[in-house]
Amino acid sequence: MNYITPCLYAFGASLAFAIVFNIPRNKLLLAALGGMLGQLVYVLFQLVISNEVILYLLATIAISLYAEVLARLTKSPTTIYLAVALIPLVPGGGIYYTMLYFINGEIDLGISTGIHTLLISGALAVGIIMVSSTVNLVRKVMLKSKKRIGKKFKYGKNT
């Protein structure tokens, strides 16, 4: 199985959407690399995991972590990197085939494809929420402990 080609396609698609989304020029390649990273995680974990929904979840977690780290490093919003990197993972084909099956009267295929597409979309949402919530929780804990340490030194208490 070729691992490089899907990653390059994901990079190209992410780069094109970054241009469409009017991402600043100095952040275009970084945003597109996120899409490539997500596809790389997806392809590599295919060797170990056969459940497609879990593969999407892992790829989304990797993309979300990447977006959070880059947002802090470049002092820009997380959504610049996250929205662009998620484009290759969006289950557009599943949505298309769900509607096609329903239009053609193949209700059973439409329902099964629709449920699978909803599960993939849910995995994308859960991966983003997990990383975002964890990052926000860690930031709050760090700020709280920083304030506590500052108060101790401010008032001369070393206990």
N, C-alpha and C positions, 0 to 999 in steps of 0.2 A: 504494500500500500504506500502511496506517495504522500508524505506528510507536508512537504514544502508548498506544493501547489495550492491547497486550500488556504494556507496561511497567507500566501501572496495575494490570492483573490480577496481575502478578508481585509488585507491592508489596502488594496486598491478601492474596494467598496467604502471602507471607512474614510479614506482620504477624499473620495468624491463627495461623500456626505458632509465631511468637515468643511469642504469648500462651499457646498450648498448652504450649510448652517452658518456661514460667514465667521468661522473661527479665525482668530488672529493668526497671521502668517507664521509667527514664531512658535505657535503651538500646534500647527497642522500635523507635522510628522509625529509629534508625541501623541496626539489624539488618535491618529491612524495606527500607531503601534499598539494601542490598546485593543483594537479590533483584531489585530494579528495575534496578540497574546491570548485573547479569548479563544480563537480558533485553534491555536497551538495546544492549549490546555484541553480543549475538547478532543482533538485528534489523538493526543498522547494518552489520555485516560480511556479512550476507546479500546486500547489494548488490554485493559484490566477490567473495565466496567462495561456491561452490555446494556444497562438501563439508560435509555436516551434522556429521560427527565433528569436523572442524577448528573449526567454529563453536562447538561445545560446549567444545572445549579452550580457545579464546580467551576465551569467557565465564567459564569456570572460573578461568582465570589472572587475569582482572580481579577476580572475586569474592575470590579468595584474597589478592591484593594489598590489596584494600580491607579485608579482615578483619585482615590482619597490621598494617596501618597503624592501624586503629581500635583494635585490641587494645593497641597501644603507647600511643596517645593517651589512652585511657580506663582504662588499667591493669587490663585484664580479659582473660580467656582468649580466644584466637582462635576457639575453637569456638562461642562465643556468636554471633558474626557469620557464621561460615562455614556452620554447619549450617542456619541459618535462610535464608541467601541461596541455598543450593543447592537448596532445595525445588522452586522452579519448573523447574529443569533436570533433575530426576530423571525418567528415562524410564519412568514408570509405565504409560503407554499401550502402549509397546512390549512390556513384560512381559505385560500383559493380552492383547494380540493374539497374542503368541507362544503363550500357553497356550490361547487360543481356537482357533487354527489346529490345534494338536495334538489338542485334544478333538474337533474336527470332522473329523479325519482328513486335513487338508490339510498333510501333512508338509513338503513343499517350501516352502510359505509360512511355516510355523512355524520351520523352520531358518533361512531368510533373515532373517526378522524377529528371531529370537533372536540371530543373529550381529550384526545391526545394533544391537540393544539392548546387547549386550555391548561393542561398540565404543564406543558412547556412554558407557556406564558406565566403561569404561577411560579414555576421554578425561577424564572428571571426576576420576578418581583420579590420572591423570598430571599434570593441571593443578595439583591441590592439592599433590602431592609436589614438583613442580618449584619452586613458589613457596616452600613450607615449607623445602625443602632449601637453596635459595638464601639465604633470610633467615637460617637457622641458620648457614650458612657465613660470611656477611658478619658476623654478630654475633661469631662465634669469632675471625675475623681482626681485627676491631676491638678485641676484648678483649685479644688477644695483643699487638697493636701498642701498646695503651694501657699494658699491663704493662711492655713493653720500654722505652717512653719514661719511665715512672715510675722504673724501675731506673736509667736513665742519669742522671736528675736527682737521685736519691736518693744515689748514690755520687759525684756531682760530675763525672761524665764528660760532656763535651760533644761527643764524637766521633760 
